[in-house]
Amino acid sequence: MLLPGASAAATAVWSHSRPVRIVANDATAQAVEVSRQGLTAVNFWAAATAAGITASGPASVLIQRRGEELSVAVADPSRTQTTVTVELPFPVSRVVTADPTVSVTPGRRPVLTVTVGGSRGHTHTATLS
């Protein structure tokens, strides 16, 4: 964790509060959760499952839960795939908004299929409920 400009005292307070929890750190994925903000971030280096999220291949996935809504952002910084499939561990009954490149199958474990080919690593988003 980087804390630019933080004093030694501020760093000590931060380290004892543990606002960020590392949930995966291996050859297939690195994942962190920030519970207070309902935030989960995962970088997948290969097809894998981390923090309950499954990706079909390399991808960066950011999820933020706010009340009944779930905001999801997916990118393929490796720029090696045409589509990425992401399965979420949160039930979803409907799509509030989604980029045209994102299709969603709602359910107990919703699946997002994201067309990333040609997007040059850009982020694709959806808001679910």
Secondary structure, DSSP 8 states (H G I E B T S, - for coil): ---TT--HHHHHHHHHH--SEEEEESSSEEEEEEGGGTEEEEEESSSEEETTEEESSSEEEEEEEETTEEEEEEE-TT---SEEEEE-SS-B--EEEE-TTEEEE-BSS-EEEEE-TTSTT--EEEEE-
